[in-house]
Each structure stands twice: as C-alpha cells, then as structure tokens.
Amino acid sequence: MSKKSGKKLNTSTKIGLAFLLFVLLIGGIYGSSYLWKFIGGNVSDKQEYLFVRTGSDFEDLMQNLRENEILIDSNSFRWAAGKMNFKKIKPGKYRLEEGMSNRKLINMLKSGNQEPVKLNFQNIRLKEEFAGVIARQLEADSLSIIHLLDSTAFVKAHGFTKDEVYVMFLPNSYELYWNTNAEQFFERMYEEYQKFWTEKKKQRAEEIGLTPAEVSILASIVDSEALVDSEMPTIAGLYLNRLFTDMKLESDPTVIFATKDFSIRRVLNKHLQTASPYNTYQNRGLPPGPISMPSIAAIDAVLNYKKHNYIYMCAKEDFSGYHNFATNMTAHLANAKKFQQALNDRNIKK
C-alpha cells in the first residue's frame, strides 16, 4: 500500500511541478514583454531632435513621432505612456538618443527637460531678414516677430520708435528655449540691451551729445564703412566731426540702404538721387534708424571715437579695406580720383 501511494504522489508532484513551471514560463514571457515595453530601445536614428510645438496634445505628439519616424514601435510607446499617466505635453526641443527607451523618452517629455537653443545673429540689414533668421532657430514665426517690431505701441513702451527699434538687438550668442514666442524673445533682447547700456555708457553717450539709440544708428554706418575694425574709431570720429559742424554725412552705405539694392558696388549719381530719409546725401543728421544691425565693436568705437580733424574719407585704391582720410576737399578729390581709376581698371561699373 505504501509503495502505491508513493507512486501516486510522485506522479501528482510531477504534474504539479510541470504546471507550475508552465505558469512561471508564461508569466516570465509576459513579464519580460511587459518590462521590455518600458526599458527596451524604441527610438530610431532618424532624427537628432524632437520638436514639440506649443499647444500640442498627445495625439499631435503621436503624429509628430510617426511622421518623423522617431519610434520603432509607436504602439508600445502609446501603451507605456498610458501606464505612466503621460498626458500633459510640454513644448520644446528635445535631444534624442538612438535606442532610447519609452520610459526614458516619456520621463524627459513629462519633465520638460529640453535642450536650450544657442541663438546667433549678426550682420543683418533688414528687419524682415532678421525675423526670418530668428524664426529658423525658435518656434516664434517671422510674422509674429515683424508684427511686434512694427507695433508703434509695443516698441514705444520700450522707449523706441519703429525705425530705431532694431538697435535693441545686439549681435551675440544667446541661450533660449526653442518654444520661446515672439514677445518672450523681444523681452529677453530688451533685457540684454539694458544690461549692455550701463550708466557709464549712457553717460559717455550724453557727453558726445547722442542718445544710446543714436550711438547705435551711427555705429551701423561705421560698421558698413569699416572693413577693418582698427579703423572704426577714426571713421566714427570723422562722422561726428560732420555732425558737430552740421555737415551732411554723405555716407554711401546709407544710399545703398535707401535703394534696397545691396548688389551695388559703386555708388553712382543716379543712386544719390534716391528719395529717402536714409539718404544722407540728401538729408542732414543721422538717418531715422540703423542701416544694419550695429556690432558691439562699432558701438564701442563711437563711444570711444578718435579725435582728429578728418571730414573726408575714401577707400584706398589698393582694395585693402583701409581708407585714405583727408581734412580738405582738395586732398579728398585726389584720393577719390585714385580710387575711381582703380574701379575703372577692374571694370567695376556698378
């Protein structure tokens, strides 16, 4: 009797163990699959960044991920997002890593842990061009930027006119978040402008007899004339000599700006006839706004201009980028003749 029972027990035990192993195997497979949906690599190598626009909801995000082929398995991401209660979408620019898991990607998006944009701009002539440059680096579109720059009430609240507001944007490198809108961008630039214009700089501008905006407007002309930074203080001094004696500035770059034809290499008499408040051959004093985005080097050159008696200048005939300066018309005409002959020799007619 004991032998029979032993055999039955052994058989039952084997069946039980087999069933238990089967359950554990199924559970292990299911558990591994469950875990893999969280920790398994699911980000492809198709994109370096994920850009999430302001106002996006979860379905917008899913469409973004699909259209840019960012996920290997979008269904597992949707499943993991549900399990992690991922509902609130935070806009921004997010750096992706190939093989990133659903869990890591979702945690990054939930926390809004985006990478800042290193915004750069310099040597830009027109506000419209500037708006386009910014719109290519931030979420703010160019039309929203132009709208603020052209808003009399908005720029007046910051102490500018529509013509001179462009002086507020100092060429440099700035860190901002990609989802910065036009107004936030404007306020950040105004903050940087205020930091730049210290009381010492404002006092120096007052000593010269200019407002900070006028310093920048003159600096934009100096920038356009000077191909060599070392000449900037001398050129600034020359134009200040003209301003102080109520002479017309007669700056060729202002004429080119007035025509809006930036392909001009040789300013001719027909260009000088262009009717515009920016044409300093026709109008006395400074133009109403900058003719380009003034560099910090040019602004500093105006504030620290070189004192001398020069009132004329002409590009050197060797095309070195330097200028011949003169205190009288006779010397200036001689310099101009040499340069015009050099232009003729190189067949530069316009």
C-alpha positions, 0 to 999 in steps of 0.5 A, spaced: 500 500 500 505 504 501 509 503 495 502 505 491 501 511 494 508 513 493 507 512 486 501 516 486 504 522 489 510 522 485 506 522 479 501 528 482 508 532 484 510 531 477 504 534 474 504 539 479 511 541 478 510 541 470 504 546 471 507 550 475 513 551 471 508 552 465 505 558 469 512 561 471 514 560 463 508 564 461 508 569 466 516 570 465 514 571 457 509 576 459 513 579 464 519 580 460 514 583 454 511 587 459 518 590 462 521 590 455 515 595 453 518 600 458 526 599 458 527 596 451 530 601 445 524 604 441 527 610 438 530 610 431 536 614 428 532 618 424 532 624 427 537 628 432 531 632 435 524 632 437 520 638 436 514 639 440 510 645 438 506 649 443 499 647 444 500 640 442 496 634 445 498 627 445 495 625 439 499 631 435 505 628 439 503 621 436 503 624 429 509 628 430 513 621 432 510 617 426 511 622 421 518 623 423 519 616 424 522 617 431 519 610 434 520 603 432 514 601 435 509 607 436 504 602 439 508 600 445 510 607 446 502 609 446 501 603 451 507 605 456 505 612 456 498 610 458 501 606 464 505 612 466 499 617 466 503 621 460 498 626 458 500 633 459 505 635 453 510 640 454 513 644 448 520 644 446 526 641 443 528 635 445 535 631 444 534 624 442 538 618 443 538 612 438 535 606 442 532 610 447 527 607 451 519 609 452 520 610 459 526 614 458 523 618 452 516 619 456 520 621 463 524 627 459 517 629 455 513 629 462 519 633 465 520 638 460 527 637 460 529 640 453 535 642 450 536 650 450 537 653 443 544 657 442 541 663 438 546 667 433 545 673 429 549 678 426 550 682 420 543 683 418 540 689 414 533 688 414 528 687 419 524 682 415 531 678 414 532 678 421 525 675 423 526 670 418 533 668 421 530 668 428 524 664 426 529 658 423 532 657 430 525 658 435 518 656 434 516 664 434 514 665 426 517 671 422 510 674 422 509 674 429 516 677 430 515 683 424 508 684 427 511 686 434 517 690 431 512 694 427 507 695 433 508 703 434 505 701 441 509 695 443 516 698 441 514 705 444 513 702 451 520 700 450 522 707 449 523 706 441 520 708 435 519 703 429 525 705 425 530 705 431 527 699 434 532 694 431 538 697 435 535 693 441 538 687 438 545 686 439 549 681 435 551 675 440 550 668 442 544 667 446 541 661 450 533 660 449 528 655 449 526 653 442 518 654 444 520 661 446 514 666 442 515 672 439 514 677 445 518 672 450 524 673 445 523 681 444 523 681 452 529 677 453 533 682 447 530 688 451 533 685 457 540 684 454 540 691 451 539 694 458 544 690 461 549 692 455 547 700 456 550 701 463 550 708 466 557 709 464 555 708 457 549 712 457 553 717 460 559 717 455 553 717 450 550 724 453 557 727 453 558 726 445 551 729 445 547 722 442 542 718 445 544 710 446 539 709 440 543 714 436 550 711 438 547 705 435 544 708 428 551 711 427 555 705 429 551 701 423 554 706 418 561 705 421 560 698 421 558 698 413 564 703 412 569 699 416 572 693 413 577 693 418 575 694 425 582 698 427 579 703 423 572 704 426 574 709 431 577 714 426 571 713 421 566 714 427 570 720 429 570 723 422 562 722 422 561 726 428 566 731 426 560 732 420 555 732 425 558 737 430 559 742 424 552 740 421 555 737 415 551 732 411 554 725 412 554 723 405 555 716 407 554 711 401 552 705 405 546 709 407 544 710 399 545 703 398 540 702 404 535 707 401 535 703 394 534 696 397 539 694 392 545 691 396 548 688 389 551 695 388 558 696 388 559 703 386 555 708 388 553 712 382 549 719 381 543 716 379 543 712 386 544 719 390 538 721 387 534 716 391 528 719 395 529 717 402 530 719 409 536 714 409 539 718 404 544 722 407 546 725 401 540 728 401 538 729 408 542 732 414 543 728 421 543 721 422 538 717 418 531 715 422 534 708 424 540 703 423 542 701 416 544 694 419 544 691 425 550 695 429 556 690 432 558 691 439 565 693 436 562 699 432 558 701 438 564 701 442 568 705 437 563 711 437 563 711 444 570 711 444 571 715 437 578 718 435 579 725 435 582 728 429 580 733 424 578 728 418 571 730 414 573 726 408 574 719 407 575 714 401 577 707 400 584 706 398 585 704 391 589 698 393 582 694 395 585 693 402 579 695 406 583 701 409 581 708 407 585 714 405 582 720 410 583 727 408 581 734 412 580 738 405 576 737 399 582 738 395 586 732 398 579 728 398 578 729 390 585 726 389 584 720 393 577 719 390 580 720 383 585 714 385 580 710 387 575 711 381 581 709 376 582 703 380 574 701 379 575 703 372 581 698 371 577 692 374 571 694 370 567 695 376 561 699 373 556 698 378 
